[in-house]
Amino acid sequence: MLVCRLLIPELNLEYRLHPALSWFLGGLLIFLALFLLTFYLVRKDGFRTNSEIRERLRLQKMSSHDWKFALFSTLAILLLTGTIMGISKFLHAQYGIPEIETTPPFMEFEPFRGNERYLLLVWLIMFFFNIFGEELMWRGYILPRQEIRMNRFAWFFNALLWILFHICFGIQLMILLFPILFILPWAVQKTQNTWVGITIHALVNGPSFIMISLGVIG
């Protein structure tokens, strides 16, 4: 919350960084911390070797079943997200209800032009730690611990915690994110493979951000 509401705006105003670069640096700070904290906690729990850590974090080879689960879950997330946006546009056109804000203020920026496109290299680093930092912590480390107490409903409580993590995005964007916030943890618990979550998260977030940042889509 402090990074999103204070640090990123401060980088914009005080240091006059490009708004996107401010977000990339602020996001990197959060996600790198998650990434490092995950491995610290795993090692603290007594898992030392690479094979032990991979097993603890459920980083196992993707089977054909896992790939199908990941791809169908991704399609479901995109379809439901599009449906929510469509309903929002309909309510706005018919009843004047404001459309859902798809971008929080601290993430707003114009599409990259010219040399600004090189900022995608910084984004790529942030994106890596975004996907792996979140998935290794939430699905690799926390979800298995939740399953011990909450059994088959652990994914639901995992989703609720993930919602709290994203609360700084604002209520409107949270509504738009509901499909991924709930479907992704469910898919990971069903397959017992954290790579499924990593794949879904990357497929949903990566291509869409690149197209938005280059002005391909609004």
N, C-alpha and C positions, 0 to 999 in steps of 0.2 A: 504493500500500500504506500509506504513512504517513498519507495523508488518511483512508483508510477505517478504519484501526486506531487512529489517535491523534487526529487533528483532530476527526472527527465525534463520537466518544465524549466528547472534551473539551468540545465545544459543548453536548452533552447535560448533562453533570455540572456543569461549571464555570459555564456561563451559563444553564443550565436552559431551553434552547430546546426547543421541541417536537421530538421525535425526527425527524419528517418534515422539518421546516425545517432541522435540522442536516444531514440527508442532501442536501437540495436545495442548500444553500450549499456543502457540501464537494464535491458532484458538479459544481456550477457552476464551481468553482475548477479542477477537472481538465479539464472539457470546453471551457471557454473558452480554457484554455491550448492544448489541441489545435487548436482552431479558429484561433487566432492564429498558432500555430507553422506550420500548413499554409500559410497565405498568406505567411508570412515565407520559408519554404523555396522556394515556387514563385517568388516574386520574386527570391530569391537565385539561382535557376537561370536567370534571364534573361527570365521571362515577366512582362510589365509591364502591358499593356493588358487591359481586361476580357475581350475576345474571346480573347486569348491564354491568360489564366488559365482561362476556361471550357473551352477546348479541352484544355489540359493536364490539368485535373481531370476531363475527360470529362463535363462537365455539358451534355449535349445534349438536345434536345427528345425527349420520350418518344413512340415510335412505338406502333402497336397491338400489335406483337410484343413490345415492351418491357413494356407494360401487362399483357399476358397472362403473360409470364414473372414479373413482380412478383407478380401475384395468385395464380398457381398455386404459386409458391415460398412465399408467405405461408401458403396453405392447407396445403401440405406440412409447413411448420415447425410450425404449430399442431397438425396431426394427429399428427406424430411426438412432439411435446412432451407431448400428451395421452396418447399411448401409453406413454411412459416413466413418467408419473405413475400411469397405470393399472397397469402392471407393478409399480411400487413399492408400491401399495396392496394388490395381490394377494399379493406376497411377505410383506408385513406381516401380512395376515390369515391366510395359510396357514402361515407359518413363523416369524412373530414378528420378522422382520427390520425394523429401524426404517425408517420412510418417509423418502424424500429430503426434506431441509430445502429449502424453496422460497425462503426469505428469509435472507440473512446477518444476524447480530446488529445490525450498524450500520444496517440498513434497516428494522428492525422498528418498527411503530407501529400503534396502534388506528385503525379507520376514523374519518374526520373527522366531527365533529358540530358543528352550529351554525356559529359564525363561523370555526371551523377550516377550513371548506370554502374560505375565501378563500386558504388556503395553496396551492391549486391554481394561483393566479396566479403564485406564485413558481416552482412546479413547471413551469409552461408555459415560463418563461424557461430554466430548467435543461434541460428537454426539448428545446428548440430547439438549444441548444449540444451536448447529448448526441448527438442524431441527426446534425447537420451536422458537429460536431467530429470524431466518430468516422468517419463515412463519407467526409468529404473527406480526412482523413488516411490511413485504412487502405485505402480503395478508390480515392479520387481521386488521391492522391499516391504511396502505397507500391506498390499493386498493379501499375500500369503499369511501374514500375521492376523489379518481380519478374518480370514477363512477359518482359522482355528476356533474362533468364538462365534462367528456369524454364519458359518457354513455356506449354503448356496445363495444366501442373500448378501454376502460380503461385497459383491460388486456394487450393490445399491448404496451401501454406506461409504464405499470407496468413492463413488460418484458425488455424494454429498460433501465429502472432504475436498474433493477436487473443485466443486462449485465454490466453496469458501476461499480456496486459493485464487480463484479468478474473480472474486467479488469486486475487486478494484476496477474491473471493466465496466461496471454499471449494470443495473437490472435489465435494461433493454437488450444489451448485447448478450447477457446471460440467457435470455429467452431464446435467442438465435443459436446459442451454443448447446442448448439442451440435448439435441440428438447425439453429438459427439461425447458430451459429458456423461451420458448414460450408456450408450451403445458400446463405446470403447472398453470400459471396465468389464461390462458383461461378456464381451467377446474374449477378452484376456482370461477371465475366470473359466469360461467354457472350454477354452483350448489349453489352459495351463501353460501358456507360452507368452512371455513378455515381448518377443519379437512381433507378435500379432499386433500389440498395442503400438509398438514403434512404427510398424508399417502403416497402420491406419492413420496415426497422427501425422506422419510425414506426407502421405498421399493427400490428406485433406488440407493441410496447412501450406505445404510447399508450392505446388503448382498455382494455387489460387493467389498466393502472395506475389509470386513473380509476375503473373498476368496483371494484377492490380498495380504493382509498382512500375510496370512498363506502359501502363495505360491501355492495355488490351481490353480489360473490363473495368467498369466503374466501381 
